[in-house]
Amino acid sequence: MVGLSMIRTCVSFYTAGIFNLKNLIYTCLCKRLLNFRIKEMLITIKTELTRFKVKAGKEAKVEEWLRFLNDNMHETLLTLENEKMYVEVIFKEQKAEGEFLYWFSVQGTGGQSVESSDSRIDKKHIEYWNECIDESTKPIDLDPKVVMIPDKIMNNMN
């Protein structure tokens, strides 16, 4: 019987960040990996890394925002469960053209959107977003080429 590590070998051929079940089954069949367990493959995850420009003059507000999330981490983590967000990391970068925030995430499908949440954390998060993120600058989505998640972690993503 083929385990997740063998199935993930097939997944490595699909680097768009979304593990598509149909393509995964096709690839596994083409590679003669016929004795796999379907339940192991029903985990669909999306990996993203996106850069957003911070509005000029909002750098102090960004610091307040990040401090708010860190100071309320327990409550913040509870909101991630509803979103099926397994990992979310925010990075900050200062460049000559301004400040940028990067969001890295590993997320399952079918979760609640942050916009539809009733959580005070999510509502405040959206307020900060609207005040600080420059919507006139197109976000940059980086393209994942390799996604490595150990079996013991992947088995807990459902």
N, C-alpha and C positions, 0 to 999 in steps of 0.2 A: 504494500500500500504506500502510495506516495504521500509524504508529509508536506507541511507548509514550506519547508526550505526548498523542496524540489519544485513546488508550484511557483514559489517566488522566483526561481530561476527563469521560468517562463515569463513571469511578470516583467523581468528586466528588459524584455524586448519592447515593452510599452512604456515609454518614458514621458508621456504627456502629462503625467501627474495624476491621472484618473485611471484606476485599475478597472478596466471594462470586463465584466464577467464573460460576455460573448466571445471577445477576442482571446481572453485567457483560456477558455475551454477549447477554442479552435487551436490555439498554439499548443496546448497540452496534448490534444489529440494528434496533431501533426508530429509531435515529438514522441509519440507512442507512450505517453504517460496516461494510460487508460485506467489504472487502478487508484484513482484519487477519491477522496471523500468530498462530495459536493458541499457539505456544511462548512468545510474549511475555506471554501472559496467564496462564500457569500459575504465576505467582508469587502466592502467597497470604500476606498479612502481616496481623498483628494489632498495632494500636497501643494502648497502655494508659498511663494515668496514675492511680495509686492512692495514696491517703493512708492511712497506718497510724499509730495512736497508740502512743507509747513508754510502757512501764510507768513509773510514778512511781519515782524513785530510780535509774533505769537509764541516765541521761544519760551518765555517765562510761563505762559499758560500751558504749554506742552509739559514742562517740568511739573507743574501742578497736577496735570492729568496723569502722568506716569506715577507720581507720588500717591495720588488717589487710588489707583489700581493696586499698587504695592501695599498701601496702608489697609486696604480692604480685601486682601488676597483671599481669605477664607470665603467670603461672599462672592468674590469674583470667580473663584474656581467652581462654585455651585452653578453659576450661570453657564459655564462651559459644558456641563453635563447635558443640559437641555439642547444645546446646539450640536451635540455629538462632536464637540471639539476636543480632540485627544491631546493636542499640543498647540499652544499659541504663545509666540514670543514676539516682543516688539523691540526692535533695534533703532537706535538714533544715530544719524550721521550728519556732521557739519561739513559742508563743501563750500567752495567759492560762490556758487550760485544760490546758497541758502541751506536751510536745515531740512532733513528728510527723515521720515519714519519708515521703517521696513516692518512688515508683518509676515512672519513665518508661521504656517499652520499645517497641521495634519488633522483632517476632519472626515468623519463618516458622513453618509448621506441620510437625508430625512430628518435632520435636526431642525430645531426652531431657529428662525432668523433672529438676529439681535434686534432688528427693528420691530418685531412682533412681541418682544419680551415685556413683561410687566415688572421686571426686576429694577429696583432703584439704581443698581450698579449699571445695568445696560442703558437705562434712560440718561444717566449722568455721562456715561461713555459716549453716547450719541451727541449730547450737548457739546462735550469737548471736541468731538470729531467735527461737528458743524462749525465750531468757532475756530478751530486750528488748521484743518486740512484745506489746502488750496485746490478746490474742485476745478479751477480753470486750467490746471496743469494735469495732463493725462497721467494716470498711474502707470508705472512700469511693472509688468508681470515678468518675472524671471522664469525661464523654462527649465524645469528639473530634468536632469539627464540620468541620474541614478538615485533611487530611493532605497535606503537600507534600513530595515526595521527588523530586529531580532524576533525569532519565533515567540519567545516568552512575552514580548510586548504585543506583537500582532495578535496573539491568542486572546488578549484582553480587550481588543478593540472590537466591540460588537454593539 
